[in-house]
């Protein structure tokens, strides 16, 4: 199901832990409150869920990977895998186990 990422900034219509995967491709930099959006992703992801960000330097709202690492870790995620380099990257996060 496709949901406009800006809708995730306030609240989504989904129940807690209703998804196994949330993927954003060149989107997170354009969201007004990425921290709030990541908090919402944490809520709707299952305990085994994954959060994936892919970014390209050519995106006008390009966030550095270090910024996304900081935001995601602050909202209860741990980095599972990083692919790419400064010019393009994909970050795959897992929820931290309680």
C-alpha positions in Angstrom: 0.0 0.0 0.0 1.3 3.5 -0.8 0.8 6.2 1.7 2.1 9.8 1.2 5.1 10.1 3.5 3.9 13.6 4.7 0.8 11.9 6.2 3.2 9.8 8.4 4.3 13.0 10.1 1.2 13.4 12.1 -0.3 9.9 12.4 -1.1 7.0 10.1 -4.4 5.2 10.0 -2.6 1.9 10.8 -2.6 -0.2 14.0 0.5 -0.7 16.0 2.9 -3.3 14.6 0.9 -3.8 11.4 3.9 -3.7 8.9 7.1 -5.7 8.4 8.7 -3.1 6.1 8.7 0.7 5.6 10.8 1.9 2.7 11.6 5.5 1.8 13.5 6.3 -1.4 14.7 10.0 -1.6 11.8 11.0 0.7 12.9 11.6 4.3 14.7 14.8 3.6 11.5 16.4 2.3 9.4 15.6 5.4 9.0 18.6 7.7 9.5 16.6 10.9 11.6 13.5 10.1 12.0 12.6 13.8 8.2 12.5 14.2 7.9 10.4 11.1 10.5 7.9 12.3 8.7 7.7 15.6 5.5 6.8 13.7 7.4 4.2 11.6 8.6 2.6 14.8 5.0 2.4 16.1 3.6 0.7 12.9 6.5 -1.7 12.4 6.3 -5.2 13.8 8.9 -6.3 16.3 10.8 -7.9 13.5 10.2 -4.9 11.1 12.7 -3.1 9.0 13.0 0.6 8.1 14.9 1.3 4.9 16.1 4.7 3.6 17.7 5.1 0.2 19.1 8.5 -0.8 20.9 10.1 -3.7 23.2 13.1 -3.6 21.3 14.7 -6.5 18.1 14.9 -4.4 17.7 18.6 -3.4 16.7 17.4 0.1 19.6 14.9 0.5 20.2 14.1 4.2 23.6 12.8 5.2 23.6 9.2 6.4 25.0 10.3 9.7 21.9 12.4 10.3 19.6 9.5 9.6 21.7 7.2 11.8 21.3 9.7 14.6 17.5 10.1 14.1 16.8 6.4 13.7 18.9 5.3 16.7 17.2 8.0 18.8 13.8 6.5 18.0 14.6 2.8 18.8 16.3 1.4 15.7 19.7 -0.2 15.2 21.6 -0.2 11.9 21.5 -3.6 10.3 23.3 -2.8 7.1 24.6 0.1 5.1 25.2 0.0 1.3 26.7 2.7 -0.9 28.8 5.7 -0.2 28.5 9.5 0.2 26.9 9.9 -3.3 24.2 7.3 -2.8 23.3 5.0 0.1 20.8 2.6 1.6 20.4 2.2 5.3 18.6 -0.8 6.7 17.4 -0.6 10.3 15.9 -3.1 12.6 13.8 -2.3 15.7 15.8 -2.7 18.9 14.6 -5.7 20.9 13.3 -4.8 24.3 
